[in-house]
Amino acid sequence: MPRRKNAQAGNLDFAEKKAKYFATKAGVTTFALTSQVLSEPVWTPDVLERRQKALVGKMSEVWRLG
């Protein structure tokens, strides 16, 4: 994420950060990998852990690691 865009959001709450980081047009973000964040109402350790497991699982599948 560019420093300028990150600085715009500062210490805003999660909902406000989403609005700054993920300005969308028809539900498409400029950051494809993080588009799922838009569907999360809050960002908690549980959400982060679930997302990490899903992404690692997908990488393992695509790269045929397991």
PDB file of N, CA, C, O and CB in Angstrom:
ATOM      1  N   MET A   1       0.839  -1.156   0.000  1.00  0.00           N
ATOM      2  CA  MET A   1       0.000   0.000   0.000  1.00  0.00           C
ATOM      3  C   MET A   1       0.896   1.235   0.000  1.00  0.00           C
ATOM      4  O   MET A   1       1.833   1.322   0.794  1.00  0.00           O
ATOM      5  CB  MET A   1      -0.961  -0.011   1.207  1.00  0.00           C
ATOM      6  N   PRO A   2       0.619   2.172  -0.869  1.00  0.00           N
ATOM      7  CA  PRO A   2       1.427   3.391  -0.898  1.00  0.00           C
ATOM      8  C   PRO A   2       1.350   4.133   0.435  1.00  0.00           C
ATOM      9  O   PRO A   2       0.305   4.158   1.086  1.00  0.00           O
ATOM     10  CB  PRO A   2       0.969   4.309  -2.041  1.00  0.00           C
ATOM     11  N   ARG A   3       2.456   4.727   0.825  1.00  0.00           N
ATOM     12  CA  ARG A   3       2.536   5.466   2.095  1.00  0.00           C
ATOM     13  C   ARG A   3       1.465   6.540   2.192  1.00  0.00           C
ATOM     14  O   ARG A   3       0.870   6.732   3.252  1.00  0.00           O
ATOM     15  CB  ARG A   3       3.914   6.102   2.253  1.00  0.00           C
ATOM     16  N   ARG A   4       1.220   7.230   1.104  1.00  0.00           N
ATOM     17  CA  ARG A   4       0.220   8.310   1.115  1.00  0.00           C
ATOM     18  C   ARG A   4      -1.171   7.772   1.474  1.00  0.00           C
ATOM     19  O   ARG A   4      -1.879   8.359   2.293  1.00  0.00           O
ATOM     20  CB  ARG A   4       0.174   9.014  -0.261  1.00  0.00           C
ATOM     21  N   LYS A   5      -1.551   6.657   0.856  1.00  0.00           N
ATOM     22  CA  LYS A   5      -2.871   6.082   1.108  1.00  0.00           C
ATOM     23  C   LYS A   5      -2.961   5.575   2.547  1.00  0.00           C
ATOM     24  O   LYS A   5      -3.996   5.734   3.194  1.00  0.00           O
ATOM     25  CB  LYS A   5      -3.165   4.936   0.115  1.00  0.00           C
ATOM     26  N   ASN A   6      -1.890   4.967   3.050  1.00  0.00           N
ATOM     27  CA  ASN A   6      -1.872   4.483   4.414  1.00  0.00           C
ATOM     28  C   ASN A   6      -1.985   5.655   5.394  1.00  0.00           C
ATOM     29  O   ASN A   6      -2.706   5.559   6.388  1.00  0.00           O
ATOM     30  CB  ASN A   6      -0.591   3.674   4.678  1.00  0.00           C
ATOM     31  N   ALA A   7      -1.297   6.737   5.130  1.00  0.00           N
ATOM     32  CA  ALA A   7      -1.336   7.907   6.005  1.00  0.00           C
ATOM     33  C   ALA A   7      -2.719   8.543   6.030  1.00  0.00           C
ATOM     34  O   ALA A   7      -3.111   9.120   7.044  1.00  0.00           O
ATOM     35  CB  ALA A   7      -0.303   8.932   5.560  1.00  0.00           C
ATOM     36  N   GLN A   8      -3.458   8.449   4.942  1.00  0.00           N
ATOM     37  CA  GLN A   8      -4.810   9.014   4.894  1.00  0.00           C
ATOM     38  C   GLN A   8      -5.721   8.390   5.930  1.00  0.00           C
ATOM     39  O   GLN A   8      -6.597   9.065   6.472  1.00  0.00           O
ATOM     40  CB  GLN A   8      -5.408   8.830   3.514  1.00  0.00           C
ATOM     41  N   ALA A   9      -5.531   7.121   6.211  1.00  0.00           N
ATOM     42  CA  ALA A   9      -6.408   6.409   7.136  1.00  0.00           C
ATOM     43  C   ALA A   9      -5.977   6.561   8.583  1.00  0.00           C
ATOM     44  O   ALA A   9      -6.805   6.460   9.488  1.00  0.00           O
ATOM     45  CB  ALA A   9      -6.458   4.951   6.777  1.00  0.00           C
ATOM     46  N   GLY A  10      -4.702   6.801   8.815  1.00  0.00           N
ATOM     47  CA  GLY A  10      -4.207   7.018  10.164  1.00  0.00           C
ATOM     48  C   GLY A  10      -4.719   6.012  11.172  1.00  0.00           C
ATOM     49  O   GLY A  10      -4.583   4.803  10.980  1.00  0.00           O
ATOM     50  N   ASN A  11      -5.313   6.514  12.254  1.00  0.00           N
ATOM     51  CA  ASN A  11      -5.829   5.659  13.331  1.00  0.00           C
ATOM     52  C   ASN A  11      -7.349   5.589  13.306  1.00  0.00           C
ATOM     53  O   ASN A  11      -7.977   5.488  14.359  1.00  0.00           O
ATOM     54  CB  ASN A  11      -5.358   6.172  14.692  1.00  0.00           C
ATOM     55  N   LEU A  12      -7.934   5.640  12.149  1.00  0.00           N
ATOM     56  CA  LEU A  12      -9.392   5.551  12.034  1.00  0.00           C
ATOM     57  C   LEU A  12      -9.863   4.159  12.431  1.00  0.00           C
ATOM     58  O   LEU A  12      -9.078   3.212  12.455  1.00  0.00           O
ATOM     59  CB  LEU A  12      -9.851   5.885  10.597  1.00  0.00           C
ATOM     60  N   ASP A  13     -11.150   4.042  12.742  1.00  0.00           N
ATOM     61  CA  ASP A  13     -11.672   2.709  13.053  1.00  0.00           C
ATOM     62  C   ASP A  13     -11.774   1.894  11.762  1.00  0.00           C
ATOM     63  O   ASP A  13     -11.615   2.424  10.663  1.00  0.00           O
ATOM     64  CB  ASP A  13     -13.064   2.803  13.758  1.00  0.00           C
ATOM     65  N   PHE A  14     -12.041   0.599  11.919  1.00  0.00           N
ATOM     66  CA  PHE A  14     -11.985  -0.327  10.783  1.00  0.00           C
ATOM     67  C   PHE A  14     -12.923   0.076   9.649  1.00  0.00           C
ATOM     68  O   PHE A  14     -12.532   0.031   8.483  1.00  0.00           O
ATOM     69  CB  PHE A  14     -12.324  -1.728  11.243  1.00  0.00           C
ATOM     70  N   ALA A  15     -14.141   0.464   9.969  1.00  0.00           N
ATOM     71  CA  ALA A  15     -15.103   0.829   8.916  1.00  0.00           C
ATOM     72  C   ALA A  15     -14.604   2.029   8.118  1.00  0.00           C
ATOM     73  O   ALA A  15     -14.737   2.064   6.895  1.00  0.00           O
ATOM     74  CB  ALA A  15     -16.485   1.140   9.528  1.00  0.00           C
ATOM     75  N   GLU A  16     -14.036   3.002   8.806  1.00  0.00           N
ATOM     76  CA  GLU A  16     -13.528   4.187   8.107  1.00  0.00           C
ATOM     77  C   GLU A  16     -12.283   3.863   7.294  1.00  0.00           C
ATOM     78  O   GLU A  16     -12.091   4.401   6.203  1.00  0.00           O
ATOM     79  CB  GLU A  16     -13.219   5.300   9.106  1.00  0.00           C
ATOM     80  N   LYS A  17     -11.436   2.984   7.824  1.00  0.00           N
ATOM     81  CA  LYS A  17     -10.251   2.578   7.063  1.00  0.00           C
ATOM     82  C   LYS A  17     -10.647   1.876   5.769  1.00  0.00           C
ATOM     83  O   LYS A  17     -10.053   2.115   4.718  1.00  0.00           O
ATOM     84  CB  LYS A  17      -9.358   1.657   7.909  1.00  0.00           C
ATOM     85  N   LYS A  18     -11.664   1.002   5.852  1.00  0.00           N
ATOM     86  CA  LYS A  18     -12.125   0.317   4.635  1.00  0.00           C
ATOM     87  C   LYS A  18     -12.546   1.333   3.584  1.00  0.00           C
ATOM     88  O   LYS A  18     -12.239   1.178   2.402  1.00  0.00           O
ATOM     89  CB  LYS A  18     -13.299  -0.639   4.952  1.00  0.00           C
ATOM     90  N   ALA A  19     -13.245   2.367   4.014  1.00  0.00           N
ATOM     91  CA  ALA A  19     -13.693   3.383   3.062  1.00  0.00           C
ATOM     92  C   ALA A  19     -12.508   4.092   2.417  1.00  0.00           C
ATOM     93  O   ALA A  19     -12.546   4.399   1.225  1.00  0.00           O
ATOM     94  CB  ALA A  19     -14.600   4.404   3.758  1.00  0.00           C
ATOM     95  N   LYS A  20     -11.451   4.357   3.194  1.00  0.00           N
ATOM     96  CA  LYS A  20     -10.261   5.032   2.654  1.00  0.00           C
ATOM     97  C   LYS A  20      -9.432   4.093   1.773  1.00  0.00           C
ATOM     98  O   LYS A  20      -9.047   4.462   0.664  1.00  0.00           O
ATOM     99  CB  LYS A  20      -9.392   5.573   3.800  1.00  0.00           C
ATOM    100  N   TYR A  21      -9.155   2.878   2.266  1.00  0.00           N
ATOM    101  CA  TYR A  21      -8.283   1.949   1.563  1.00  0.00           C
ATOM    102  C   TYR A  21      -8.922   1.345   0.328  1.00  0.00           C
ATOM    103  O   TYR A  21      -8.257   1.136  -0.687  1.00  0.00           O
ATOM    104  CB  TYR A  21      -7.863   0.859   2.485  1.00  0.00           C
ATOM    105  N   PHE A  22     -10.210   1.066   0.415  1.00  0.00           N
ATOM    106  CA  PHE A  22     -10.846   0.282  -0.626  1.00  0.00           C
ATOM    107  C   PHE A  22     -11.935   1.057  -1.350  1.00  0.00           C
ATOM    108  O   PHE A  22     -13.075   0.602  -1.438  1.00  0.00           O
ATOM    109  CB  PHE A  22     -11.419  -0.976  -0.041  1.00  0.00           C
ATOM    110  N   ALA A  23     -11.590   2.203  -1.855  1.00  0.00           N
ATOM    111  CA  ALA A  23     -12.545   2.945  -2.667  1.00  0.00           C
ATOM    112  C   ALA A  23     -12.956   2.034  -3.812  1.00  0.00           C
ATOM    113  O   ALA A  23     -12.124   1.594  -4.604  1.00  0.00           O
ATOM    114  CB  ALA A  23     -11.940   4.300  -3.194  1.00  0.00           C
ATOM    115  N   THR A  24     -14.244   1.760  -3.886  1.00  0.00           N
ATOM    116  CA  THR A  24     -14.695   0.767  -4.861  1.00  0.00           C
ATOM    117  C   THR A  24     -15.551   1.373  -5.958  1.00  0.00           C
ATOM    118  O   THR A  24     -16.152   2.438  -5.811  1.00  0.00           O
ATOM    119  CB  THR A  24     -15.468  -0.323  -4.168  1.00  0.00           C
ATOM    120  N   LYS A  25     -15.576   0.658  -7.041  1.00  0.00           N
ATOM    121  CA  LYS A  25     -16.482   0.939  -8.148  1.00  0.00           C
ATOM    122  C   LYS A  25     -17.149  -0.390  -8.454  1.00  0.00           C
ATOM    123  O   LYS A  25     -16.495  -1.330  -8.907  1.00  0.00           O
ATOM    124  CB  LYS A  25     -15.729   1.550  -9.422  1.00  0.00           C
ATOM    125  N   ALA A  26     -18.422  -0.468  -8.214  1.00  0.00           N
ATOM    126  CA  ALA A  26     -19.190  -1.699  -8.445  1.00  0.00           C
ATOM    127  C   ALA A  26     -18.630  -2.876  -7.657  1.00  0.00           C
ATOM    128  O   ALA A  26     -18.632  -4.004  -8.148  1.00  0.00           O
ATOM    129  CB  ALA A  26     -19.204  -2.040  -9.932  1.00  0.00           C
ATOM    130  N   GLY A  27     -18.141  -2.623  -6.418  1.00  0.00           N
ATOM    131  CA  GLY A  27     -17.663  -3.694  -5.557  1.00  0.00           C
ATOM    132  C   GLY A  27     -16.287  -4.233  -5.890  1.00  0.00           C
ATOM    133  O   GLY A  27     -15.905  -5.281  -5.368  1.00  0.00           O
ATOM    134  N   VAL A  28     -15.531  -3.559  -6.736  1.00  0.00           N
ATOM    135  CA  VAL A  28     -14.193  -4.000  -7.108  1.00  0.00           C
ATOM    136  C   VAL A  28     -13.186  -3.052  -6.474  1.00  0.00           C
ATOM    137  O   VAL A  28     -13.309  -1.833  -6.593  1.00  0.00           O
ATOM    138  CB  VAL A  28     -14.021  -4.051  -8.659  1.00  0.00           C
ATOM    139  N   THR A  29     -12.191  -3.617  -5.801  1.00  0.00           N
ATOM    140  CA  THR A  29     -11.172  -2.789  -5.168  1.00  0.00           C
ATOM    141  C   THR A  29      -9.943  -2.689  -6.045  1.00  0.00           C
ATOM    142  O   THR A  29      -9.780  -3.445  -7.004  1.00  0.00           O
ATOM    143  CB  THR A  29     -10.798  -3.345  -3.800  1.00  0.00           C
ATOM    144  N   THR A  30      -9.088  -1.754  -5.707  1.00  0.00           N
ATOM    145  CA  THR A  30      -7.821  -1.641  -6.424  1.00  0.00           C
ATOM    146  C   THR A  30      -6.813  -2.658  -5.904  1.00  0.00           C
ATOM    147  O   THR A  30      -5.762  -2.856  -6.514  1.00  0.00           O
ATOM    148  CB  THR A  30      -7.257  -0.222  -6.295  1.00  0.00           C
ATOM    149  N   PHE A  31      -7.126  -3.312  -4.770  1.00  0.00           N
ATOM    150  CA  PHE A  31      -6.253  -4.323  -4.182  1.00  0.00           C
ATOM    151  C   PHE A  31      -6.981  -5.669  -4.244  1.00  0.00           C
ATOM    152  O   PHE A  31      -7.738  -6.008  -3.334  1.00  0.00           O
ATOM    153  CB  PHE A  31      -5.861  -3.952  -2.701  1.00  0.00           C
ATOM    154  N   ALA A  32      -6.757  -6.426  -5.303  1.00  0.00           N
ATOM    155  CA  ALA A  32      -7.520  -7.660  -5.539  1.00  0.00           C
ATOM    156  C   ALA A  32      -7.410  -8.657  -4.396  1.00  0.00           C
ATOM    157  O   ALA A  32      -8.414  -9.260  -4.017  1.00  0.00           O
ATOM    158  CB  ALA A  32      -7.054  -8.315  -6.813  1.00  0.00           C
ATOM    159  N   LEU A  33      -6.235  -8.847  -3.843  1.00  0.00           N
ATOM    160  CA  LEU A  33      -6.042  -9.837  -2.792  1.00  0.00           C
ATOM    161  C   LEU A  33      -6.845  -9.509  -1.537  1.00  0.00           C
ATOM    162  O   LEU A  33      -7.221 -10.409  -0.786  1.00  0.00           O
ATOM    163  CB  LEU A  33      -4.574  -9.945  -2.448  1.00  0.00           C
ATOM    164  N   THR A  34      -7.101  -8.255  -1.314  1.00  0.00           N
ATOM    165  CA  THR A  34      -7.774  -7.858  -0.079  1.00  0.00           C
ATOM    166  C   THR A  34      -9.255  -7.548  -0.264  1.00  0.00           C
ATOM    167  O   THR A  34      -9.879  -6.986   0.635  1.00  0.00           O
ATOM    168  CB  THR A  34      -7.090  -6.661   0.501  1.00  0.00           C
ATOM    169  N   SER A  35      -9.818  -7.896  -1.391  1.00  0.00           N
ATOM    170  CA  SER A  35     -11.220  -7.569  -1.644  1.00  0.00           C
ATOM    171  C   SER A  35     -12.168  -8.218  -0.642  1.00  0.00           C
ATOM    172  O   SER A  35     -13.253  -7.690  -0.394  1.00  0.00           O
ATOM    173  CB  SER A  35     -11.600  -7.991  -3.041  1.00  0.00           C
ATOM    174  N   GLN A  36     -11.777  -9.364  -0.055  1.00  0.00           N
ATOM    175  CA  GLN A  36     -12.642 -10.022   0.923  1.00  0.00           C
ATOM    176  C   GLN A  36     -12.800  -9.198   2.199  1.00  0.00           C
ATOM    177  O   GLN A  36     -13.777  -9.374   2.926  1.00  0.00           O
ATOM    178  CB  GLN A  36     -12.089 -11.395   1.264  1.00  0.00           C
ATOM    179  N   VAL A  37     -11.875  -8.324   2.473  1.00  0.00           N
ATOM    180  CA  VAL A  37     -11.946  -7.485   3.673  1.00  0.00           C
ATOM    181  C   VAL A  37     -13.212  -6.644   3.656  1.00  0.00           C
ATOM    182  O   VAL A  37     -13.766  -6.334   4.710  1.00  0.00           O
ATOM    183  CB  VAL A  37     -10.704  -6.578   3.780  1.00  0.00           C
ATOM    184  N   LEU A  38     -13.667  -6.279   2.486  1.00  0.00           N
ATOM    185  CA  LEU A  38     -14.871  -5.446   2.386  1.00  0.00           C
ATOM    186  C   LEU A  38     -16.095  -6.110   2.985  1.00  0.00           C
ATOM    187  O   LEU A  38     -17.010  -5.420   3.435  1.00  0.00           O
ATOM    188  CB  LEU A  38     -15.144  -5.105   0.945  1.00  0.00           C
ATOM    189  N   SER A  39     -16.133  -7.437   3.000  1.00  0.00           N
ATOM    190  CA  SER A  39     -17.298  -8.138   3.525  1.00  0.00           C
ATOM    191  C   SER A  39     -17.237  -8.327   5.043  1.00  0.00           C
ATOM    192  O   SER A  39     -18.204  -8.798   5.642  1.00  0.00           O
ATOM    193  CB  SER A  39     -17.431  -9.483   2.850  1.00  0.00           C
ATOM    194  N   GLU A  40     -16.123  -7.970   5.665  1.00  0.00           N
ATOM    195  CA  GLU A  40     -15.975  -8.124   7.112  1.00  0.00           C
ATOM    196  C   GLU A  40     -16.429  -6.855   7.830  1.00  0.00           C
ATOM    197  O   GLU A  40     -15.904  -5.773   7.563  1.00  0.00           O
ATOM    198  CB  GLU A  40     -14.511  -8.452   7.477  1.00  0.00           C
ATOM    199  N   PRO A  41     -17.398  -6.976   8.737  1.00  0.00           N
ATOM    200  CA  PRO A  41     -17.856  -5.789   9.470  1.00  0.00           C
ATOM    201  C   PRO A  41     -16.865  -5.331  10.536  1.00  0.00           C
ATOM    202  O   PRO A  41     -16.816  -4.150  10.879  1.00  0.00           O
ATOM    203  CB  PRO A  41     -19.194  -6.070  10.118  1.00  0.00           C
ATOM    204  N   VAL A  42     -16.069  -6.279  11.062  1.00  0.00           N
ATOM    205  CA  VAL A  42     -15.043  -5.956  12.054  1.00  0.00           C
ATOM    206  C   VAL A  42     -13.792  -6.747  11.716  1.00  0.00           C
ATOM    207  O   VAL A  42     -13.857  -7.737  10.987  1.00  0.00           O
ATOM    208  CB  VAL A  42     -15.529  -6.270  13.509  1.00  0.00           C
ATOM    209  N   TRP A  43     -12.658  -6.315  12.239  1.00  0.00           N
ATOM    210  CA  TRP A  43     -11.400  -6.998  11.988  1.00  0.00           C
ATOM    211  C   TRP A  43     -10.854  -7.425  13.345  1.00  0.00           C
ATOM    212  O   TRP A  43     -10.347  -6.605  14.111  1.00  0.00           O
ATOM    213  CB  TRP A  43     -10.378  -6.081  11.206  1.00  0.00           C
ATOM    214  N   THR A  44     -10.965  -8.710  13.628  1.00  0.00           N
ATOM    215  CA  THR A  44     -10.576  -9.255  14.925  1.00  0.00           C
ATOM    216  C   THR A  44      -9.500 -10.313  14.732  1.00  0.00           C
ATOM    217  O   THR A  44      -9.255 -10.741  13.604  1.00  0.00           O
ATOM    218  CB  THR A  44     -11.798  -9.849  15.664  1.00  0.00           C
ATOM    219  N   PRO A  45      -8.851 -10.746  15.817  1.00  0.00           N
ATOM    220  CA  PRO A  45      -7.886 -11.839  15.680  1.00  0.00           C
ATOM    221  C   PRO A  45      -8.516 -13.103  15.085  1.00  0.00           C
ATOM    222  O   PRO A  45      -7.859 -13.818  14.329  1.00  0.00           O
ATOM    223  CB  PRO A  45      -7.275 -12.162  17.036  1.00  0.00           C
ATOM    224  N   ASP A  46      -9.774 -13.383  15.416  1.00  0.00           N
ATOM    225  CA  ASP A  46     -10.441 -14.559  14.842  1.00  0.00           C
ATOM    226  C   ASP A  46     -10.610 -14.435  13.336  1.00  0.00           C
ATOM    227  O   ASP A  46     -10.395 -15.402  12.604  1.00  0.00           O
ATOM    228  CB  ASP A  46     -11.802 -14.765  15.495  1.00  0.00           C
ATOM    229  N   VAL A  47     -10.992 -13.256  12.871  1.00  0.00           N
ATOM    230  CA  VAL A  47     -11.145 -13.023  11.430  1.00  0.00           C
ATOM    231  C   VAL A  47      -9.786 -13.167  10.744  1.00  0.00           C
ATOM    232  O   VAL A  47      -9.679 -13.797   9.691  1.00  0.00           O
ATOM    233  CB  VAL A  47     -11.752 -11.609  11.155  1.00  0.00           C
ATOM    234  N   LEU A  48      -8.768 -12.589  11.338  1.00  0.00           N
ATOM    235  CA  LEU A  48      -7.428 -12.653  10.771  1.00  0.00           C
ATOM    236  C   LEU A  48      -6.936 -14.102  10.690  1.00  0.00           C
ATOM    237  O   LEU A  48      -6.361 -14.509   9.680  1.00  0.00           O
ATOM    238  CB  LEU A  48      -6.457 -11.807  11.606  1.00  0.00           C
ATOM    239  N   GLU A  49      -7.162 -14.874  11.752  1.00  0.00           N
ATOM    240  CA  GLU A  49      -6.744 -16.272  11.752  1.00  0.00           C
ATOM    241  C   GLU A  49      -7.494 -17.079  10.700  1.00  0.00           C
ATOM    242  O   GLU A  49      -6.894 -17.888   9.992  1.00  0.00           O
ATOM    243  CB  GLU A  49      -6.959 -16.887  13.129  1.00  0.00           C
ATOM    244  N   ARG A  50      -8.796 -16.865  10.594  1.00  0.00           N
ATOM    245  CA  ARG A  50      -9.594 -17.574   9.578  1.00  0.00           C
ATOM    246  C   ARG A  50      -9.097 -17.233   8.173  1.00  0.00           C
ATOM    247  O   ARG A  50      -8.980 -18.113   7.320  1.00  0.00           O
ATOM    248  CB  ARG A  50     -11.099 -17.212   9.714  1.00  0.00           C
ATOM    249  N   ARG A  51      -8.807 -15.962   7.937  1.00  0.00           N
ATOM    250  CA  ARG A  51      -8.326 -15.517   6.629  1.00  0.00           C
ATOM    251  C   ARG A  51      -6.956 -16.113   6.323  1.00  0.00           C
ATOM    252  O   ARG A  51      -6.698 -16.549   5.201  1.00  0.00           O
ATOM    253  CB  ARG A  51      -8.260 -13.985   6.572  1.00  0.00           C
ATOM    254  N   GLN A  52      -6.076 -16.129   7.331  1.00  0.00           N
ATOM    255  CA  GLN A  52      -4.741 -16.690   7.136  1.00  0.00           C
ATOM    256  C   GLN A  52      -4.825 -18.169   6.774  1.00  0.00           C
ATOM    257  O   GLN A  52      -4.149 -18.618   5.849  1.00  0.00           O
ATOM    258  CB  GLN A  52      -3.888 -16.499   8.399  1.00  0.00           C
ATOM    259  N   LYS A  53      -5.643 -18.924   7.491  1.00  0.00           N
ATOM    260  CA  LYS A  53      -5.792 -20.350   7.198  1.00  0.00           C
ATOM    261  C   LYS A  53      -6.322 -20.568   5.786  1.00  0.00           C
ATOM    262  O   LYS A  53      -5.859 -21.458   5.072  1.00  0.00           O
ATOM    263  CB  LYS A  53      -6.726 -21.011   8.217  1.00  0.00           C
ATOM    264  N   ALA A  54      -7.280 -19.765   5.393  1.00  0.00           N
ATOM    265  CA  ALA A  54      -7.848 -19.899   4.050  1.00  0.00           C
ATOM    266  C   ALA A  54      -6.805 -19.588   2.977  1.00  0.00           C
ATOM    267  O   ALA A  54      -6.709 -20.304   1.980  1.00  0.00           O
ATOM    268  CB  ALA A  54      -9.061 -18.972   3.888  1.00  0.00           C
ATOM    269  N   LEU A  55      -6.026 -18.528   3.175  1.00  0.00           N
ATOM    270  CA  LEU A  55      -5.017 -18.147   2.181  1.00  0.00           C
ATOM    271  C   LEU A  55      -3.885 -19.171   2.105  1.00  0.00           C
ATOM    272  O   LEU A  55      -3.429 -19.512   1.014  1.00  0.00           O
ATOM    273  CB  LEU A  55      -4.446 -16.767   2.511  1.00  0.00           C
ATOM    274  N   VAL A  56      -3.431 -19.661   3.255  1.00  0.00           N
ATOM    275  CA  VAL A  56      -2.386 -20.681   3.259  1.00  0.00           C
ATOM    276  C   VAL A  56      -2.908 -21.959   2.591  1.00  0.00           C
ATOM    277  O   VAL A  56      -2.188 -22.600   1.826  1.00  0.00           O
ATOM    278  CB  VAL A  56      -1.911 -20.977   4.712  1.00  0.00           C
ATOM    279  N   GLY A  57      -4.154 -22.321   2.879  1.00  0.00           N
ATOM    280  CA  GLY A  57      -4.749 -23.489   2.239  1.00  0.00           C
ATOM    281  C   GLY A  57      -4.814 -23.344   0.728  1.00  0.00           C
ATOM    282  O   GLY A  57      -4.529 -24.290  -0.007  1.00  0.00           O
ATOM    283  N   LYS A  58      -5.189 -22.160   0.269  1.00  0.00           N
ATOM    284  CA  LYS A  58      -5.267 -21.919  -1.171  1.00  0.00           C
ATOM    285  C   LYS A  58      -3.879 -21.988  -1.822  1.00  0.00           C
ATOM    286  O   LYS A  58      -3.721 -22.564  -2.899  1.00  0.00           O
ATOM    287  CB  LYS A  58      -5.912 -20.550  -1.446  1.00  0.00           C
ATOM    288  N   MET A  59      -2.869 -21.392  -1.157  1.00  0.00           N
ATOM    289  CA  MET A  59      -1.511 -21.459  -1.700  1.00  0.00           C
ATOM    290  C   MET A  59      -1.032 -22.902  -1.765  1.00  0.00           C
ATOM    291  O   MET A  59      -0.426 -23.314  -2.753  1.00  0.00           O
ATOM    292  CB  MET A  59      -0.545 -20.617  -0.850  1.00  0.00           C
ATOM    293  N   SER A  60      -1.300 -23.662  -0.727  1.00  0.00           N
ATOM    294  CA  SER A  60      -0.888 -25.068  -0.696  1.00  0.00           C
ATOM    295  C   SER A  60      -1.535 -25.840  -1.845  1.00  0.00           C
ATOM    296  O   SER A  60      -0.896 -26.671  -2.490  1.00  0.00           O
ATOM    297  CB  SER A  60      -1.260 -25.712   0.658  1.00  0.00           C
ATOM    298  N   GLU A  61      -2.798 -25.553  -2.085  1.00  0.00           N
ATOM    299  CA  GLU A  61      -3.528 -26.213  -3.175  1.00  0.00           C
ATOM    300  C   GLU A  61      -2.947 -25.830  -4.531  1.00  0.00           C
ATOM    301  O   GLU A  61      -2.662 -26.700  -5.354  1.00  0.00           O
ATOM    302  CB  GLU A  61      -5.022 -25.847  -3.122  1.00  0.00           C
ATOM    303  N   VAL A  62      -2.771 -24.541  -4.765  1.00  0.00           N
ATOM    304  CA  VAL A  62      -2.288 -24.053  -6.061  1.00  0.00           C
ATOM    305  C   VAL A  62      -0.873 -24.534  -6.336  1.00  0.00           C
ATOM    306  O   VAL A  62      -0.542 -24.918  -7.458  1.00  0.00           O
ATOM    307  CB  VAL A  62      -2.338 -22.525  -6.110  1.00  0.00           C
ATOM    308  N   TRP A  63      -0.035 -24.509  -5.292  1.00  0.00           N
ATOM    309  CA  TRP A  63       1.368 -24.911  -5.464  1.00  0.00           C
ATOM    310  C   TRP A  63       1.586 -26.406  -5.235  1.00  0.00           C
ATOM    311  O   TRP A  63       2.717 -26.892  -5.254  1.00  0.00           O
ATOM    312  CB  TRP A  63       2.251 -24.122  -4.514  1.00  0.00           C
ATOM    313  N   ARG A  64       0.477 -27.131  -5.016  1.00  0.00           N
ATOM    314  CA  ARG A  64       0.515 -28.600  -4.813  1.00  0.00           C
ATOM    315  C   ARG A  64       1.531 -28.998  -3.737  1.00  0.00           C
ATOM    316  O   ARG A  64       2.405 -29.836  -3.956  1.00  0.00           O
ATOM    317  CB  ARG A  64       0.862 -29.315  -6.142  1.00  0.00           C
ATOM    318  N   LEU A  65       1.382 -28.366  -2.570  1.00  0.00           N
ATOM    319  CA  LEU A  65       2.330 -28.614  -1.482  1.00  0.00           C
ATOM    320  C   LEU A  65       1.904 -29.741  -0.556  1.00  0.00           C
ATOM    321  O   LEU A  65       2.726 -30.253   0.205  1.00  0.00           O
ATOM    322  CB  LEU A  65       2.518 -27.362  -0.681  1.00  0.00           C
ATOM    323  N   GLY A  66       0.662 -30.132  -0.602  1.00  0.00           N
ATOM    324  CA  GLY A  66       0.299 -31.079   0.408  1.00  0.00           C
ATOM    325  C   GLY A  66      -0.545 -32.179   0.007  1.00  0.00           C
ATOM    326  O   GLY A  66      -0.890 -33.025   0.832  1.00  0.00           O
TER     327      GLY A  66
END
